[in-house]
Amino acid sequence: MIQVDGFSKQQRALADIMWGLETEEEVQSFIEGLPKAQQQDAETVLSMLTWAMIDTFEQVDPVITQELNKIFHSKD
């Protein structure tokens, strides 16, 4: 289970919505549809969720973590 502490109520709501979306395209479309002020907050939440997932996988399988790190770092 993925757990991220320290979210505000608004960030928790954004995380819940994004978590329920099926594809990366749906997430990006959701973020792009937000007001500019909330877009940055949503991007931060997405990054935090991504890193929480990587941390969780690292505990399960270090090889998966290495591959995920390659994928996510290639987007930077």
C-alpha positions in Angstrom: 0.0 0.0 0.0 1.2 3.5 -0.9 1.2 6.0 1.9 2.2 9.6 1.7 2.1 11.7 4.9 1.9 15.5 5.1 -0.7 16.3 2.3 -3.1 19.1 2.9 -6.8 18.4 2.4 -6.6 19.8 -1.1 -3.5 17.7 -1.9 -5.2 14.6 -0.5 -8.3 15.3 -2.8 -6.0 15.7 -5.8 -4.1 12.5 -4.9 -7.4 10.6 -4.6 -8.6 11.8 -7.9 -5.3 11.1 -9.7 -5.0 7.6 -8.1 -8.3 6.7 -9.6 -7.4 7.6 -13.1 -6.3 4.8 -15.5 -3.6 6.2 -17.7 -0.8 8.8 -17.7 -2.7 10.6 -20.4 -5.8 10.9 -18.1 -3.6 12.2 -15.3 -2.0 14.8 -17.5 -5.4 15.8 -18.9 -6.8 16.2 -15.4 -3.8 18.4 -14.4 -4.0 20.5 -17.5 -7.7 21.1 -16.8 -7.0 22.6 -13.3 -6.6 26.3 -12.7 -2.9 27.3 -13.0 -2.6 27.7 -9.2 -3.7 24.1 -8.6 -1.6 22.7 -11.5 1.6 23.1 -9.6 0.1 21.6 -6.5 -1.1 18.6 -8.6 2.4 18.2 -10.2 3.9 18.1 -6.7 1.4 15.5 -5.5 2.1 13.4 -8.6 5.8 13.5 -7.9 5.3 12.6 -4.3 3.0 9.7 -5.3 5.6 8.5 -7.8 8.4 8.5 -5.3 6.3 6.8 -2.7 5.6 4.1 -5.3 9.3 3.7 -6.0 10.1 3.5 -2.3 7.4 0.8 -1.8 8.8 -1.2 -4.8 12.3 -0.9 -3.4 11.3 -2.7 -0.3 9.8 -5.5 -2.5 12.2 -5.8 -5.3 15.4 -3.8 -5.9 15.6 -4.7 -9.6 12.1 -3.2 -10.2 13.3 -0.1 -8.4 16.3 0.3 -10.6 14.2 0.0 -13.7 11.6 2.5 -12.4 14.4 5.0 -11.5 15.7 4.7 -15.1 12.2 5.5 -16.4 11.4 8.4 -14.1 14.9 10.0 -14.4 14.7 9.8 -18.1 11.7 12.2 -18.0 13.7 14.9 -16.2 
